[in-house]
Amino acid sequence: MTEDFISSAVTSFSNFLSENNIKIKELSPSNVLVSYAIAINDFSVYERINHLTKSYERSFYFEKPEEKFLIFGADEALIISENGERKFTAIDKKIKNLKEFFINNWGTLPVKKIPLFLGGMKFMTDHNDSDWQDYDDSTWFIPEIMVLSTEENTYLLFNFYTQGTLDKEIVKKFRVKLEKFQKQETPKEKSTTLKILSSTGDTPKDKKKWKQLVEEALEQISENHIEKVVLSRKVELLLSCELNFNSTIEKLRSHHPNCSIFIYHHGKSSFFGATPEMLAKFTGSKVEIDVLAGSAPRGSTIEEDNTIEKELLADNKNLHEHDIVTYYIKRALAGSTENLVIEKHYSIKKLANIQHIWSKISAMLLSSGSMMILLKELYPTPAICGFPKETALHFIKKSENYRRGLYSGIIGWFNLEGNGEFVVALRSALTVNNKIIAFAGSGIVDNSNPEKEYMETELKLKTILSLFND
C-alpha cells in the first residue's frame, strides 16, 4: 500500500461522500451506516496475521483456503452485543432496523457477497467464567476497517456510523486507518522457539474421570432419558511464550485446507481454530447446512483409508449418531423454509487425521423467515449438543466442570442483503498470554464405547496440539 494509493483512495472516498451527502442528510436525525469499498492491490494479510490480530482491541480473521476467501476486520464502527436466552431475537430486531439506513458503494464492485458483521456466539449463556471474560454471550461487530480477499481481487472497506454529519474528520479518520495498515505491511516478528512448559487435562486420572462421565451418559441413554449427548474435554498448555499466529495459521491452512480457519480476538484473548463444520450458509433466500456426525481415523495407506471409510459407513452406532442430527435439522427447518433437499447423504468428509460421515441439506428461506430466527431454531444441533436438546444441555452443564465459551459456539459473518456464513467452532482453542486451552468432544449414543470415544477426542485435539510438535 503506497502513499500514492492512500492519496488516491482518500480522494475517491471524499467524492463518494459528496455524492451521497444529500441522501445521508435526508435520513437524519436517524443514525446512518455507511460502507465504502475500494480495490486494493499488492496487499496480503497472510504474513502479518499475528501483528494485525494483536494490534487492535477487537479483530476477526476468517479464511476458507479451498475457496480462496479471506476476511480480516478490526475496530468497531458498530457493535451488537447481547447476553441471555433472547439474544437471537434481539439481534434480528436490530438488524432489521439498520437496513433502511444503510448507504454503500458495493454495487461498483464485481464481488457478489461482501461481509459486514463479524463475530461469534457462545455455546450457552455463561456466567462468571474467568477464561471467557473477554467475550460476551453474543457479539457481532461491523469493523471500521476490513480487508476482503477473493480469488479475483482484494478489497478494503471502511465502515462508519453517522448522524448526518459528513465533515473533514471522517476523511481524516479514513486516511489514518490506511496509514496504520501501511505501517503494518512489513512487521518485524521476533523469532522464538515455542516450548510446552506444562499441560493439564491429559493425565490417566483425567482420562478415567472423563470415561466415567461417558458411562453416566450411557446410563441415562439406557433409561431413555436422553438419546444422544456430546461430551467435551479440555487440555491446557502453558507455553514458553505467546503464540505467533503467522506460523500457526500457516500450519492450519496447510494441514486443513478444506476447513474454515478463524481467529476472534478481543482484549487479551484470542479464540482460534480450523473447523470442518458449516452450521449454515445463506445466499439470499437459499440456506445450506452441513450434517457432520460419525467419525473414524484416517488410514496410513489409501487401501487402509478406504477400508476404514467403508466400515464407518456400515457402522450402526455412527449412522445412528448421524441420523439423529439429520432428523433434528429437518424438523428445525420445517417452520421457516421450503423445498428442503438432502443434496449429499452419507458422504465422507476427509480431514488430515479424521474422517466424518457428511450430509448436506439445502432449503429455501420463506419470506416470513429470517437468518437469525432460523439459527435460533437450528442451534445447537445434536452434533455438538445432543438430543433432546434441553435434556442434553442440562446434562452437559451438570457434567462438564468448565464453561465451553465459544468452543462449539458460532463463528461467522453476515450482511444486510441476506448473505452470511456461520460455522460451528470446533477443533479450536482459546489463548490468553502464553496459555492455550484446547477443546474436543464426542457424541455419546447407545452402544458407544468409552475408550473409543476418548480416542476420538484425542484425534480431534490433534488439530491444535499438533501445532506444537515441531
N, C-alpha and C positions, 0 to 999 in steps of 0.2 A: 504494500500500500504506500504509494509515493505521495509527496507533497502536492504534486500536480493533480493526482487523483482526488485528494482531500479537497482542494480548492474547487475542482470541477463539481464534486459531489455536493459541496455546500451551496454553490450557485444553483445547481439543479434543485436542491431541496428548497431554497428560498423562492424559486419560481413556482414550485408546487404549492407552497403556502399562499403565494399571491393569487394563484388560480382558484384556490379553494377558500379564500378569506371570506367572501360573501356568504358562501354556503355554511361555513362554520359559525359565523355570527348569527345567521338565521336560526340555528339550532340553540343558541343561547336563550335563557341562562342555564340550560342543561349542560352538564359536562359532556364533552365530545372526545371520543377516542380517535386518534389519528395514527395511521401507519404509513410510513414511506419506505419503499424498497428500491434498491439500485443494484445492478450487476457489478460484481467486483472480481477482478482478475488477479491471478497470481497470489492468492491468499489461501493458506492451508491451516486448518485447525490442528491437524494431527500432531505435529512436532511440538506444539506449545499447549497441549491439553492441560498439563499439570499447572503451568503458570496461569493460564486463563481461568481454570476452575477455581483456584485458590485466591485470585486477585479480587474477587467480589464477595460481598456478604451472602448473596444468593446467586447460584448459577446452575445451569442444567445442560447436560450433554446427552444426546440420543443418536444412535447410529444403527443403521441396518446395512452391513457391509455388502451383502449379496445384491441389494437394490441400489447401492451407491447413493444412499440417502443419509444426510447428517444434519443435526441441529446443534448449535450452541447458543444459549441465551443467557444474559446476565442483567442484574439490576432490575428494579421493579417500576414499571410505568403504572401498573395497576395490579392489585392482588385481591384474590377471593380466598379467604381462609375461613373454613367452617369446622366446628367441632360438634360432636354429638350424632345422634341417630338420624337427624333430619338433614344431614349435610347435602345429599344428592338433590333434594327438593329445593333447598336454599340456593345452591349453585345454579340450578336450572332457571330459577326465577331471575337471578342477577344476569345471567347470560342473555335471556330474552330482552331484558331492559336495555342492554347495550346495543342491540342490533340496529336500531333506528338512529343511533348517534355515532355511527362508525364511518369514517372517511379514509380512503386509501387510494393508492395508485397501482394496486395489484393487477388491474386489467392490462397494464402496459407490459407485463412480463409474460414470457411463454410458459412458465411453470404453472401447473394446474392447481396444486394443493400447497398452500402456504400456512404453516403453523402460526398460531397466535398465542394461545395459552399453553404453558408448560407446567409440569409439576407432578404431584402424586397424592395418594390417599393411603392411609394405614389400613392394615388388615382388619382391625376392630378399634373401637373407641378406647384410647389409652389414658391412664391417669397416673401421674406421679412416677413416671419411669425415667430415671436419670439418663439411661443410654440414648433415649429418643427425645431428649428435651429440646433439641433444636428444630423439631418438626411438629407441626400441628396435626390433628387428625386428617385434615384435607387442606391442601394448599395448591392453588392454580394461579400462576402469575403471568402477566404479559411483560416480557423483558423490555427494557429500554433499548437495548442493543442486541441484535440476533444475527447469526450467520446461518444461512441455509445453503447446503451444498447438495446438488443433484448430479446425475450422470452428465447432464448437459452444461451446467454452469454453477457458479457460486453467487449468492446474493447477500447483501447486507440490508437489514431492516432496522429502522429507528421508529420506536413507538412512544407516543406521549398522550397524556390526558389533559385537556384544557377546558376552560370555561369561556371560550370565545376570544381569548387573548392570544394573538399571534405576533409577538414582538421580537426584537432582536435577540432577546435572551434565549429563545428556543433555538434559533440558528446558531448562536454561540455554543449552546449545550451540545448540539449535533457535532460541531467541529471538535469539541473537547473529547467526545466519545470516540470519534475517528482517530484523533491523535493518541488516545490511550491505547487503542488497538495497534496503531503504528509502532509505538514503543515496545509492544509485546511481541513483535514479529520475530525477534531473534533473542529470546531469553537465554541466559546462561545458567543452565542447571548444574548443580554440583553432582559429581559422580560419586556415589556412595554404595557400599556393599551392604545389602539388606540381609539381616540375620534374625532368626526367630530366637528370642531370649527365653520365652516360656510359653506354655499352652495349657488351657484347661478345657474340660468338656469331652476329652477323648481317652480317658483312662478306663481300665477294666471295670472299675466301680461305676463310672458314668454309663458304660455300656449295659451293665447289669440293671441299673436303675431304669434306663430307657426301655429295655426289653420287658421289664415288669409293667411299664405303662402300656405296652402293646398287649400284654396278657390281660390287663384290666379292660382294655378296649374290646378284645375278643370275647371277654365275658359279657360285656354289655351287648355285643352283637348276637351272641348265642341266646341271650334273653330277649331278643327282639326290641331292645330299647333304641337301637341305632343300627343302621345298615352299613355305614362307612364313616370313618373318621381319619383325618390326616394329622399325624403327629410329627412334630418337628424337633430338631436338635440344634444346639448352637455350640460352636467351638471358638474360644477366644485365644488370640495370639498377641503376645507382646513383642514388638519388633524393635530392632536396634535404632531405627529412625523412622520418620514419616514415609508413608507410601508415595512413590512417584508415579503419577498417572500416565506419564508419557510411555514408560515401559509396560505398565500394567495393561493399558488399553491396547497397545500393540500386540501383546500376547493374547488377550481375549479375542481381538479381531482375527488374528492368525489361526487360533485354535477353534473358534466358534463363529465362522463366517455366516452361518445360517441362523444366528441368534440376534436378538436386539440387545445392543450394548448401551449401558447408561451410567451416568454419574449425576446424582442430585445432591448438590452441595448447599448447605446453609450453616452460617455461623462457623463453628469449629468442626462440624461433622460433614462427612461425605458418604452417601449410600450409593454403591455401585454394583454392577454385575453384568452377566450375559445370559439373558433368559430366552428359553426356546418357545415360550407360550404366549401367543397373542390372545388377549381377552376379547377384544372387539375392534374391528376396523370399520370406520364409517366413510363411505364415499357418496355424498349426497344422501339419498334415501336407502342405499344398499348397505347392509351390515354383514360382515364376515366374522366368524367365530371359530377358534381352534378348540378341539377337544383333544387334550393330551393327557392320557392316563393309562397306566400299564407300562412297566419298564423292565428292561433286561440289559446286561452289559454288552459291550461290543466284543466281537471275536478278534483273535490275534491274526487270523488269516481271513481271506474272502470267504472260503468254504465254511470255516467255523462261524463267521459272522452271519452267513445266510442260514446256517443250521439254527443258530440262536433265534434269528428272526422268525423262522417257521415255528419253532417251539413256542415263542411268545404269542404268535397269532393263533395257536391251538391251546393255549393255557386258559382254563376256565376261570381261574382266580383273576388274572389280568383282564380278561374280556369282560368279566362281571364288573370289575372296577371301572372300566371304560364305559360300559353301558349305563351305569348309574349317572355318570356325568352327562352323557348324551341325552338321556331321558329328562334330566333336570333342565338342561338348556332348552330343549324343545318346549317344555312347559313354561319356562320363564319368558320365552319369546312370543308365546301364543297371544297375549293380550295386546301387543303393540306392533306386531309385524304380520306380513302375509307372504305367500309364495315361498315358504321355507323349503330348502333343498339341502340334502346331505351330499355335498359335491365329492367328498372323499370319505370312504368308510373303511375302517380297519387298514389304513395305510400305515407305513412306518416312517417315523422321522428319526434319522440317524444323526447323533451328535458325536463329539470327539471320543467320549468314553462310555456312552449310554445310548440306548435306542428306546423309543416310546411308540406305543400304539397311538395313531393320529387319525382323527376325522376332522373334516372341515364342513362347517354349516354356513349357509348364506340365506338371507331373507331380505324382504323389502320393508322398511320402516313405514308404518301408517302415518298419514298426515297429522293425526292426533297425537302421535308419539313424539319423543324427543330423545336425544342422545343420553342425557344424564338419567332420565327416568328409566330407560332401558337398562342402563348399567346398574341402577338400583335393584331392578328385578333379577338381574343376572348374577351380580356379585354378592358374596363369594360363591363360586361354583364348588361342587363336590370334589373337584380336582385338587383344591387347596384347603378345603374345609371339611366336607363330609356330607352325609345325608341321613336323616332330615337335617336341614341347615341349623336351625336353632338348637337342636339337641347336640349336634356336633360342636357348635360354638361353645356351648356350656361345658362340654367335656374337655375341650381344648383349654378353656380359661381356667378350669379347675386343675387340670393335669400338668400343664406346662408352667414351670416356675419362673417364667420371664414373659415379657411382652414382645410379640413379634415385630411391632412397629411397622415399618414399611416392607419388611420381608413378607412375601406372599400378598402384599398390597398391590395397588395400581400405580403404574408409572406411564406417562404418555403425554400427548399433545392434542389440541383441537383448535378449530377456528369458529367463526360465526357463520360460516357457509355450509355447515353440516358435515365437514370433514374432520377426521380425527383418528388417532390410533392409540390404543391402550393395551399395555402388556401386563402380565402378572409378574411381579418382581421376584422371580426365583433365581437360583444359582447366584446368590448375592451376598453382600457383606456390608457392614457399617464400619467406617474407620473414623476414629477421633484421635488426633495426635499420632502416637505410634502404636495404638491398639486397633486390632482387627477383630470383629465379631462376625463369623461366617455362619450361615444357616442352611439347613436342608430338611426336607420332610419326606414322608412316605405314607401312602394310602393304605389303611388297615381295613380289610373286609374279611368275611368268613373264609376260613382256610388260610389266612395269612400266617406265614412262619416268622416268628420274631427275629431269628438270626438273619434270614434273608432280607427282612425289612431293614434291619440295621445296616447290612451290607449295601442296600440300595441308597441309604443316606450317605454312606461313605463314598459311593460313586458320585453322587451329586455334589458333595462337598469338595471333590477334586477340582471342580471348575475354579474355585477360589484358592484352595490350599496348594494346588499345583503351581500357582504363580510364584511360590516361594521355594521351589525345589531346586532352582538353578544354583 
